[in-house]
Amino acid sequence: METISEVDLEIVHAVQVEPRASWATISATLEVSAATAARRWAALQDAGVAWTGATLAPGPSHLADESLNLLSNDHRKRSLSYLP
C-alpha cells in the first residue's frame, strides 16, 4: 500500500469511533459498499498500517475493550465525525 486515501482514513476513523460497528453500518455512513469497506480495511491490515486489539477490562464483566492502533500519530489527529 503506497498511500492512504481519504476513504481509508474515514474507515479507520469509523473503526476508532465505533469498533464494534458492522461493515454495513460503516459503509452506509461513509457511502461506500460494505464489501469495499471490508476490503480496504483488510488492505490496511495487510500493509501493517492499522490493526485492532483487545484487552480485558477490570471488574466482574471482563468484557473486551477494543482499540485501534495506527502507525502514525498524524492520522489520529484527524477530527472527523461520520458516525452518530
C-alpha positions in Angstrom: 0.0 0.0 0.0 1.7 3.2 -1.2 -0.7 5.9 0.0 -3.6 6.0 2.4 -6.7 7.5 0.7 -9.3 9.8 2.3 -11.7 6.8 2.2 -9.1 4.7 4.1 -8.8 7.4 6.7 -12.6 7.6 7.0 -12.8 3.9 7.6 -10.0 4.0 10.2 -11.8 6.8 12.0 -15.1 5.0 11.9 -13.5 1.9 13.4 -11.9 4.1 16.1 -15.2 5.8 16.9 -17.3 2.6 16.9 -15.1 -0.5 16.9 -18.0 -3.0 17.0 -19.9 -1.4 14.1 -20.7 -3.7 11.3 -19.3 -3.1 7.8 -22.9 -2.4 6.7 -23.2 0.4 9.3 -19.8 1.9 8.4 -20.4 1.6 4.7 -23.8 3.4 5.0 -22.2 6.2 6.9 -19.3 6.6 4.5 -21.4 6.0 1.4 -19.3 3.1 0.1 -20.3 -0.6 -0.2 -19.8 -2.9 2.8 -17.5 -5.1 0.6 -15.4 -2.0 -0.3 -15.1 -1.0 3.4 -14.1 -4.6 4.4 -11.7 -5.0 1.5 -10.0 -1.6 2.2 -9.7 -2.4 6.0 -8.1 -5.8 5.1 -5.6 -4.0 2.8 -4.7 -1.6 5.7 -4.2 -4.5 8.0 -2.2 -6.4 5.4 0.1 -3.4 4.9 0.6 -3.1 8.7 -0.8 0.4 8.7 -3.8 -0.3 11.0 -4.7 -3.2 13.3 -7.1 -4.0 16.2 -6.5 -5.5 19.5 -8.4 -6.4 22.6 -7.7 -6.2 26.3 -9.6 -7.5 29.3 -11.4 -4.8 31.3 -11.1 -4.9 35.1 -14.3 -5.8 37.0 -16.8 -8.5 37.1 -17.8 -8.4 33.4 -14.3 -8.9 32.0 -15.6 -7.6 28.6 -13.0 -6.9 25.9 -12.1 -3.3 25.2 -11.3 -3.0 21.6 -8.8 -0.4 20.5 -7.3 0.7 17.2 -3.6 1.4 16.8 -2.2 3.5 14.0 1.3 3.6 12.7 1.3 7.4 12.6 0.0 9.9 15.1 -0.9 12.2 12.2 -3.8 10.0 11.4 -5.1 10.1 15.0 -5.2 13.9 15.0 -7.9 13.9 12.4 -11.2 15.3 13.8 -13.8 13.6 11.6 -17.4 12.9 12.8 -19.0 10.4 10.4 -20.8 8.2 12.9 -23.6 9.4 15.2 
